[in-house]
Amino acid sequence: MAKDKEEKTKEEKGKTQRRKLAPVEHYHLWVACGGICSFEGCNKRLIMDTDGQLTNGGIVAHIIGHAKNSARHEYMEEYGYKQEELENISNLTLMCYGHSKLIDDSHTKHLYPPEKLFEMKKKHEDWVSSWSEFKKKKSIALIHKRLGGPLTDIEYQDGEAPYILLEAIENQVEFIDFSKEGWEEAKKINEDLYERFKEKVREREANVAEIFPLSPIPLLIHMGSLLTDTVPVSVYQLDREEGVWVSDHPLKHKEVELSFSADIKEEDELAVLVSVSGKVKMKSVMEVLGDNFDSISFEINDPGLKRVLYKQDVLYIQSQIKEEIEKLLQEQDYRKIHLFYAGPAGLAIELGRGVNPRMWGEVCLYQYNAREFPRYQYALSI
């Protein structure tokens, strides 16, 4: 009895001696798998939900299990491993939570013998290594979702991630305090989030940034204004019907037509009306500003919730708005610019990125609420 207890104690101690992976080994796994689940056909980005917070937490999956009673441990010697070598990179792969459980579950593990999983690992890593130099760029994701609940993963329009994800910086705490103090606190949180984001870009030597926005518009425009001096940025838009994030599309280019009109009375303040997802009505602006302001209005053909999704459309609209506003600013000396916006989240980020503080001066941002009066409530300034 004492002997059995002693052997059990030894076995338990053995379990605690499992070698911890070095940071460079974790980094190698992430790069080798491209930040994508290695299970054949999955293609899921390894951003996992942990207690309501997103982390880049792909599961490190063993092909030959470490513990004596774990999946495929009985093949250890057949495949040339010793117990202390089972934490070697050659025996590890990264998977999403669901597939890491599938290959180890007592009811399904027999479907995934070592030979099949080693081949799966090799095919996936060979596929990642065959990517073009464009695809090999390393990214830091910035997830700004303060409307509704948190994301648990990110799905792309073509199912394939464009970059190798190294880190995900995020704020997914729902914004509910629309008071003056609430907006000021949210602005500070934006600035802190941006500093963390910049630090991760430097620390990881990332080549690009990926932005996933779904938050109140003033916060997104403000965040965009902070992102002007970083690495190249890819801004995504959520296609709500399909449940996927979209950005570039080679077959779509300037499908929208943007028209604008200006009413210049040489006042001290300029109202900018942008109608993309909906119509910004002049009477709603007058509820806020009265009558003494100049205005410039931008509107796409047939404004609607689905009108702008792709990068080409977004950049076209942003560049036109920026160009026309700056032409006005060269002629007029406006004390303030008031931005009234009805459009998608991705374009809000890009509009913020187009703000030149040395030329634009103070830009006042507004949140729309049909149940309030005035319908546009002042939120914050940049």
Secondary structure, 3 states (H helix, E strand, C coil): CHHHHHHHHHHHHHHHCCCCCCHHHHHHHHHHHCCECCCCCCCCECCEEECCEEECCCEEEECCCCCCCCCCHHHCCCCCCCHHHCCCHHHEEEECHHHHHHHHCCCCHHHCCHHHHHHHHHHHHHHHHCCCCCCCCEEEEEEEECCCCCCCCCCECCCCCCCEEEEEEEECCCCCCCCHHHHHHHHHHHHHHHHHHHHHHHHHCCCEEEEEEECCHHHHHHHHHHHHHCCCEEECEEECCCCEEECCCCCCCCCCCEEEEEECCCCCEEEEEEECCCCCCHHHHHHHHCCCCEEEEEEECCCCCCCCCCHHHHHHHHHHHHHHHHHHHHHCCCCEEEEEEECCHHHHHHHHHCCCHHHHCEEEEEEECCCCCCCEEEEEEC
